[in-house]
Each structure stands twice: as structure tokens, then as C-alpha cells.
Amino acid sequence: MLTASQCQALANEYKSLARQPNISEERAAMLLNIARSLVGLATQFDKLAAHMRDNAK
């Protein structure tokens, strides 16, 4: 399973790929959408971890 930090790192990689020269607008948009999804997933993993910590007490 991916971790929040791994999702964030992957998002950063996809953002970087989207900024490469000579890339089509369509491909850049797809890469940025994937990056946004990964950031959202990282946020959800963080929330889940916090919830699990709070309920473990």
C-alpha cells in the first residue's frame, strides 16, 4: 500500500513531467490531473492515520 509521503512524491514527479518542454497540452493536463489525484489520496491517507491514532486511545 502506498503511504501519504509516497503519494506526495509521485504527485511531485507527475507535476515535473507536466512541465517538460515539448509536451502536448493534453498530456500535460492528464499528468497534472494525476498529480492532483495523488495529492488528494495523500490527504486521505493522512486523515485515516489521524483517525486511527485518535480512536486507538
C-alpha positions in Angstrom: 0.0 0.0 0.0 1.2 3.5 -0.8 1.8 6.0 2.0 0.9 9.6 2.1 4.5 10.6 1.6 4.9 8.3 -1.4 1.7 9.7 -3.0 3.1 13.2 -2.5 6.4 12.3 -4.0 4.6 10.7 -7.0 2.5 13.8 -7.4 5.6 15.9 -7.5 7.1 13.7 -10.2 3.9 14.0 -12.3 3.9 17.8 -11.9 7.5 17.8 -13.0 6.7 15.7 -16.1 3.9 18.0 -17.0 6.3 20.9 -17.1 8.7 19.3 -19.5 9.4 21.2 -22.8 7.8 19.9 -26.0 4.9 18.2 -24.2 1.4 18.5 -25.6 -1.2 20.4 -23.6 -3.4 17.3 -23.5 -0.6 15.2 -22.0 0.4 17.9 -19.5 -3.3 18.3 -18.4 -3.5 14.5 -17.9 -0.3 14.5 -15.8 -1.5 17.4 -13.7 -4.8 15.6 -13.1 -3.0 12.5 -11.9 -0.8 14.7 -9.7 -4.0 16.3 -8.2 -5.5 12.9 -7.6 -2.3 11.7 -5.8 -2.3 14.8 -3.6 -5.9 14.1 -2.7 -5.0 10.5 -1.9 -2.2 11.6 0.3 -4.6 13.8 2.2 -7.0 10.9 2.7 -4.2 8.7 4.0 -3.2 11.4 6.4 -6.8 11.8 7.6 -7.1 8.0 8.0 -3.9 7.8 10.0 -5.1 10.6 12.3 -8.4 8.9 12.8 -6.8 5.6 13.6 -4.5 7.4 16.2 -7.4 9.2 17.8 -9.5 6.1 18.1 -6.7 3.9 19.4 -6.7 5.8 22.7 
